[in-house]
Amino acid sequence: MNPDDIQSGSLCIIDTNVLLYAEQGLSQQSQRLIRRCSTGDLIGLLPQTVWQELAHKLMLAEAAMAGKIIGANPAKKLARQPEAVKQLGLYKEKILALLELGLRFEPCTREDLFNAAFRFQEKYGLLTNDSVVLATAVRLKADVLVTADTGFRNVKELRVAVPSDI
């Protein structure tokens, strides 16, 4: 299923990669998903790990575009430049804009991290952030997880929608 097929009123957990594809203009399906959430047609929810990962990736992208970091291991290079970090602000505006669009924030619980996520890692071989996203989605009884990550293709606990235009 792709994001355009999601039924109105569905609770959608949105993964970081879908937000990045929408922001970069690489997926019209991802952009339409965000618009549907902003109009209230869908309930868009981002687990804490998604907000954190997205902020981190957008911060690194902004620093790279500003010429503050070049080459391999950008996070390590940026961490060595606290004055450069203080000057960054576009990534914050982009994150806050998602809140203004009506996307919701869901904190990670102790159960999500230490119990459910570990079980999903063992069951599906998911990386830590992905297993926490799935744990949060299952706890909230989400209707669908929207992701471009192929690691979720065998998940049985909920439906997975994948943009087909990337």
N, C-alpha and C positions, 0 to 999 in steps of 0.2 A: 504494500500500500504506500502511496506517496501522500505528502501533507495535504494536497488538495482533496483527498478522499475522506478526510477526517470529518465526522459528523458534527454538526453545530451543537454547541453546549458541552462538548467533550473537555475533560480535564487533560491537558497536554503537558507533559514534562519535556522541556526543550533542552537538548544537549548543546554544549559549547560550539561544536563545529557548525551546527545549523545557524546559529546566531552570526558566526563569522562569515559564512557563505552569504547570508542576507546582507550583512554590513558591507561586504566587499563587492556586492552586486553579481556574485557568481551563481546564484540560484534564485530564479524568480519564484519557485515554489516556496522557498524559505522566506522570501520577502512577503509573499501573500499570506503565509502562516502568521507572521508577525502582525500584519495588517488585520487579519481576522481576530487575533488576540486583542488588538487595540480597540476594535469596535465592539468587543464583548461577544462575538460569535463563538469564540473558543476561550477557554480559561488557560492562559499560559503561565506556567510555573517553572521557576528555575531553582533547583536545589542550591544550597550554599556552595558546594564544590564547583558548580557551573559559574556562579557569579565570580568566585575567586579566580578560576582558571581564565575566564573571559577578561577580567580586569588585568590580569598578569600579561596575557597575550596582546591585548590592546596597548598596554604600557610599553611593552617591548617594541611593538610595531611603530608607535609614535616616536620612541627614542631612535629607532633605526631611520625613520623618515627625516628626523631632525639632524641626522648625521652624528648622533652621540655615540652610537655603537655600530661596529662593522665587523662582519665575519662570524666565526664560530663562537658558540657559548655566549650569546648576547646577555643572558640573565646575570652571569658572573661579571661580565664587563660593566653592565649598568650598576650592579651592586657596589662596585668600586667607585662610583661617581654620585655620591649623595646630592651634590649640588645640581647635577643634571636631573636627577629624579625630582627634586623640588620644583624644577621649572616645567615639568610635564603637567598637562591639564586636559588635553583633548580626550584622553582615554576616560577620565572621570566624567566628562560631559556625556560621552557615549553611554556609559553605564547608567548614569542618572536618567538619560533619555529613555532607557528601557523601562524604568520605573514609571516615568510619565506616560508611557504607552500602555501601562496597566499590567505589565508582567509582574508576577508575584515572586516573593522571596520565601524560601522554606529552609529553615536551619537544619543542619545535620544533627540527629540525636545520637546519644550514646548507643542505643540499640542499632541504629543504622550502621554506624561505624564498626562497632566491636562484635556484632553478632550477624546481622543480615548480610552486610557487605562481605564479610569473610566467607559466609556460606556461598554467596554468589561467585566469589573468586574461585572457590573450590569446584563449584558446579559448572561454571562456564569459562573459567580461565580469564576473567575480566581483570583489567588493571584496577588499582585502588579507587581512583576517582570515578571510573565507570561503575564499579560495584556499589559505590555509595549512591550514585545517581539512581541506579536500579533499586537499591534498598529504599530510598526515599519515595520513589514512584510506587513501589508495592505497598509501603506503609500508608500512603495517601489514597490508595486504590485508584490510581490514575487510569484513565481510559486508554491512553496511548503515550508511548515514548517516541519523540521525534529526534532522530539522530542520523548521521551519515556514517557512523562507526560500525563496521562490519562485525565487530565483536559481539554485537547484540542480536545477530541474525538467528541464533538458536534459542533465544529467551522465550520461555513458555508462560511466564507469570503475567504478561500483558502484551497488547498489540504494539508492534513497532512500525513506525512510518519512516520511510527513507526518501529524501528528495531524489528523484530520478533524473534531474536535469543538471547534475554536476559531473 
